[in-house]
Amino acid sequence: MNKIFFAFLLILISSTLHAQNAKVYFIRSDGFQAPAAGFNLFIDQKPVGHLNNKRYMVHNVTPG
């Protein structure tokens, strides 16, 4: 019983350690409207980048 509890506790602690950051993927495929124009990206009303067609961008963010 102690081994099961210890294994559960270890899994619980390890999962909370990895939850400090999250990855957000922005993907843009071909657009039908204004395909040459870029797309502005915002996270929490702050600009984080500019994305054109057939491109992607990855941002590390804190949860919440």
trRosetta pair geometry for C-beta under 8 A, 3 or more apart (Angstrom, degrees):
i j d omega theta_ij theta_ji phi_ij phi_ji
1 4 5.8 -54 -152 35 34 110
1 5 6.4 33 152 -16 66 107
2 5 5.6 -54 -146 40 34 112
2 6 6.1 35 154 -20 67 107
3 6 5.7 -54 -144 38 30 112
3 7 6.3 31 155 -19 64 106
4 7 5.8 -54 -147 36 30 111
4 8 6.3 30 154 -18 64 107
5 8 5.7 -56 -147 38 30 112
5 9 6.2 30 154 -19 65 108
6 9 5.7 -54 -145 38 30 112
6 10 6.3 33 154 -21 64 106
7 10 5.7 -53 -147 36 30 113
7 11 6.5 29 154 -17 64 105
8 11 5.8 -55 -149 37 30 109
8 12 6.3 31 153 -20 64 108
9 12 5.6 -55 -146 37 31 113
9 13 6.3 27 157 -16 66 107
10 13 6.0 -55 -144 38 29 107
10 14 6.2 24 159 -16 64 110
11 14 5.9 -57 -142 40 28 108
11 15 6.3 26 159 -19 64 108
12 15 6.1 -58 -148 35 26 107
12 16 6.7 19 157 -13 61 108
13 16 6.0 -61 -150 38 31 106
13 17 6.5 34 153 -24 65 106
14 17 5.7 -51 -149 30 34 114
14 18 6.8 25 158 -12 64 106
15 18 6.1 -60 -151 39 33 105
15 19 6.6 39 151 -31 64 109
16 19 5.5 -52 -147 26 38 118
17 20 7.0 -25 177 -21 40 108
19 22 7.9 6 -160 -63 57 88
19 63 6.4 -18 168 -11 88 146
20 62 7.0 -43 168 -127 59 84
20 63 7.8 -137 -166 6 17 101
21 60 5.0 -1 -178 -173 126 104
21 61 7.0 138 -159 71 73 28
21 62 6.2 -57 -106 -93 59 53
21 63 7.8 -171 -129 -24 14 79
22 60 7.3 149 74 -155 36 56
22 61 5.5 -31 65 69 88 81
22 62 7.4 100 16 -152 87 10
22 63 5.4 93 -20 -71 123 79
23 58 5.7 -12 -168 -169 106 104
23 59 7.2 148 -155 76 56 40
23 60 5.9 -33 -96 -97 66 63
23 61 7.8 138 -107 21 18 76
24 43 7.1 134 65 -101 162 130
24 58 7.2 153 77 -155 47 53
24 59 5.0 -18 59 62 98 92
24 60 7.9 173 16 -90 77 15
24 61 5.6 21 -9 6 118 123
25 56 6.3 -7 -172 -175 93 116
25 57 7.6 154 -156 79 49 45
25 58 5.5 -18 -101 -102 70 78
26 41 5.5 -27 -115 -115 170 142
26 49 7.5 174 52 69 152 127
26 51 5.9 -120 128 -71 124 156
26 56 6.4 163 87 -158 56 63
26 57 4.7 -5 56 57 107 93
26 58 7.7 -162 22 -75 72 33
26 59 7.5 35 -8 -1 105 105
27 56 4.6 -11 -104 -108 69 104
28 31 7.1 -22 179 -47 103 105
28 39 6.0 166 -99 30 151 141
28 51 4.9 136 -5 141 139 121
28 52 7.1 -179 85 103 139 23
28 53 6.1 -110 125 -117 108 35
28 54 7.2 -61 98 -14 78 18
28 55 5.9 7 54 58 102 72
28 56 7.2 178 20 -85 65 54
29 53 7.2 5 146 -158 26 77
29 54 6.6 39 -144 -84 42 55
30 35 6.7 -9 -166 -128 75 119
30 53 5.6 42 -112 -160 46 121
30 54 6.6 21 -64 -54 67 89
31 34 6.9 -22 114 73 130 58
31 35 5.1 173 70 -104 87 67
31 39 7.9 148 -58 -50 151 122
31 53 5.8 -122 7 -95 91 105
32 35 7.3 -16 -127 -63 8 97
34 37 3.9 -1 148 16 118 123
35 53 5.7 13 -169 -53 84 147
38 50 4.7 24 155 177 142 100
38 51 6.3 144 -168 69 88 34
38 52 5.0 -55 -107 -80 85 71
39 50 7.2 147 70 -163 41 55
39 51 4.7 -32 64 67 96 90
39 52 7.5 166 15 -83 80 25
40 47 6.2 -51 -176 -130 108 105
40 49 7.8 167 -155 95 50 41
40 50 5.9 -27 -101 -105 58 70
40 51 7.9 172 -85 20 10 78
41 47 7.1 103 79 -157 55 61
41 48 5.0 -62 106 65 103 91
41 49 4.6 4 46 62 121 81
41 50 7.1 -149 9 -73 88 22
41 51 5.8 67 -39 -13 115 113
41 57 6.8 -131 -11 67 167 146
42 45 5.9 9 174 -119 127 22
42 46 6.3 143 -157 63 78 32
42 47 5.7 -46 -97 -93 77 45
42 48 6.5 142 -120 7 22 89
43 46 5.9 -32 69 60 67 89
43 48 5.1 37 5 -30 103 138
43 59 6.7 -138 -40 110 151 160
43 61 6.4 -140 -174 -96 151 139
48 57 7.9 153 122 134 105 140
48 59 5.9 -5 172 -91 146 152
49 57 5.4 -174 95 -163 163 167
49 59 7.8 -156 -6 -63 128 121
51 55 5.5 -163 -162 85 79 115
51 56 7.7 21 -142 -119 121 20
51 57 5.8 -113 -91 -8 111 124
52 55 5.2 69 64 4 72 135
